[in-house]
């Protein structure tokens, strides 16, 4: 009986860990695919690495806006291509 409780507890612990790991992975993937997040991370990294002043960052802002639009267009085109491929498969 005691072995059965231990095995059941380990199975529950394993399942709980799997569910938590899956939830964290989904959250990270969603965040990494968000163009706003990608651009803000890039701004932060380049500001730190290049030691950009606020004035320099303001001058670079249009390029980051263009990057955001380009990423959104790529995402849109990719989703359309996936939908077309899925439609032709059926």
N, C-alpha and C positions, 0 to 999 in steps of 0.2 A: 504493500500500500504506500509506504513511504517513497519507494522508487517511482511510483506512478505520479505522486505529487511533484517530485523533483523534475521528472520528465515534462509534465504539463507546465510547470513554472518556466522551464527553459524554452519550451515552445512558445509560450506567451511572450517571454522576453525577446525571443528572436523575432516574432511577428511585430511587436511594438517597435523594435529597432528598425525593422524594414520599413514600416509605415512612416516613422520619423525621418529616416534617410530619404525616402521618396519625396516627402513633403518639402524637405530642405532643397533637394535637387531641383524640383519643379520651380520653386521660388527663385533659385539662382539662375536657372535657364530663362525664365520669364524676364528677370531683371537684365540679364546680359543681352537679350534680344530687343530691349527697349532702347530706341534711338536717343531719347532724352538722357537716359542713364549713360550710354556710351559717350555722348558728347560731353556731358558734365564731368565724367571721369577723365576724358582726354584734356579738357580745360584745366582741371585740377593738376593733372600730372605735368602738363607742359608749363603751367604757371610756376610750379615748384622747380622743375628741372631747368627751365630757361630763366628763372627768376624774373618773370615778367612784372612790370609795373602796372598799376591800374590803367594808365593811359595806353600802354602797349596792348593790354588786354582788350580795351575798347576798340582799338584799331583792328584787332584780329577778330572781333565779334562777327562781322559779316561772313568771314570764312567758316566759322563754326556753324553759323546759321545755314550756310550752303551745304556743309557736311551733314547736318541734320536732315535737310531736304533730300540729299542724295541717298542717305541711308533709308529714309522712308520710301523713296522711289524703288530702291533695290528690294526692299522687303515686300512692297506691293507687287512688283514684277515677279518675284519668286513665288509668292502665294498664288498668283494667277497661273504661272507655269505649272505649279503642283496641281492646281484644280483642273487645268486642261489635261494633264497627264493622267490624273485619276479618272476623268470623264472618258478619255479615249480607251482606258483599260477595261472599262465595264462594257 
